[in-house]
């Protein structure tokens, strides 16, 4: 079947199971071919083809609400709801989003990108339905990895308490991005082999119905027998103890079994959880054979061989620079331990994990726990490194404030994916951490201009013993600069003058320093002399250098790949204001007050005006305004 011709999922109601199985193969082939060109979340979607077909067969979207947790597995849903003909634009600039988007389709009733939100959202929709006396089904599809998130457990607790009609589909593939860890994962392992309990329970219920005038002591005994069987054959019975009817495990690639269980859950009163077993990457051998998450969200690849199509570069990724430096330092510093919330692979920590398996802690999708766990380690004179994506660090904000910064503990926060990340879009852009971290007492924040400076910053952070310290670094590869064999400490709060100039000064940090240097070169060709400063410490600011700039009355242009509201540029303006200097022109360039959608980093920088051409235009306008003002005075502005 040509899946690009699908306009809505209603046609599934008339298909036989055999026809649906054929469609499943067509969809898999379509995904494998399309994602080989665009990249995207391949393995998660290959694992939910039959499940998605069954969901749309049994339920009526968008009247019935299908809520996809994380959204990594929503591609099949997009195809069935009429978006297959746009898959050439998947995750491309101005194209189809890689996650559910409410403004993209009426079938996307909830937007996701971070895990563990689906159950809370589903309960909210179910309560609204009941209060308004409406009639529709609410179905949350959540992975076993997302179930480790504290928010999911909070929601389960309330769902069991409220007893609303609500269906939870637990998509259990034993993976999130990497293999899952923890006691909940082990519990699900035991439940995967629990078919004996379900068969025994059904047999007892059948026998009880055959007994005349069933009741009294006999009924009580029978219920106790059922309970004992439950505890003998299913270690934990976690969900039923919460008041949620448990069904399964169900083969997630058996469409007939899925339809039967979904129909049964639909008729059942109160919350029901269907435990579905799927194979991540099913139907594409390289993805099936992957054991560590490489195929979770690959870039373009060659279908025949499974080889990835990557730009030719000899430079290591910034994440690997952090891992390698930590690995080197950990050999002589037993205090160093690394904590990651399910991002061993994403943050390139495999080397550290292999050499120091007892000193790397993958806590699963549990960012809040990860932060406070690190704080606890720090109280015992360890040197914990909390390796976490900028976008996921948002989830641990209270713990960073309350447990790390307030107690002034020596936690090193390695902020991966800081800045624009590109194709994953607005839920993953790491552009808010500068604003929400710099307002916190006690913390130091820095970002290197290249891989060598990053290596030195990691060393500096390990040596720093005066409280929390955060090192930001971007997604992708370094510049290819030579890396010092032995790292050195960088004086806290000291910036670096990269180029001197007498007309205007650009303050920047991280990847955009290259834009600043390119802009200075272009302006110099027009006779404009530009100072470029590597403002590598975002907190504390280099007050000595800023005071020198005040004395020179140079116009200041700040350039950052982070949110302008409360960002680095704001901190510079605050400094000038606090020092009573209101006669120097300051302009700030950065991320405007909106969420940034998906596209390549280059395309996004162009859209946002964060390129050398835009910098040159603004710099020349600032100098023109200064010249037009006879006094040479200019108010601080942004």
Secondary structure, DSSP 4 states (H G I P E B T S, - for coil): --GGG---GGGGGG--HHHHHHHHHHHHHHHHHHHHHH---HHHHHTTHHHHHHHHHHS-TTTSEEEESSSTT-HHHHIIIIIGGGGGGTTSTTS--SS--TTT-TT--S--SSSS-HHHHHHHHHHHHHHTT----EEEEEETTGGGSHHHHHHHHHHHHH--SEEEEEEE-SBSSSB--SHHHHHHHHHHT-HHHHHHHHHHHHHHHHSTT--HHHHHHHHHHHHHHHHHHSS--HHHHTT-EEEEEEETT-HHHHHHHHHHHHHSSSEEEEEEE--TTTT-HHHHH-SSSTTTS--SB-TTT--B------SPBHHHHHHHHHHHHHTT-TTEEEEESS-TTTTT-HHHHHH-TTSEEE--S-HHHHHHHHHHHHHTT-EEEEEEEHHHHGGGHHHIIIIIITTT---EEEEES-B---TTGGGT-B-SHHHHHHTSTT-EEEE-SSHHHHHHHHHHHHH--SS-EEEE--SSB-------SS-----TT--EEEE--SSEEEEE-TTHHHHHHHHHHHHHTTT--EEEEE--EEES--HHHHHHHHHHT-EEEEEEEEESTTSHHHHHHHHHHHTT--SS-EEEEEE-SS----S-HHHHHHHTT-SHHHHHHHHHHHHHHHHHSTT----B--
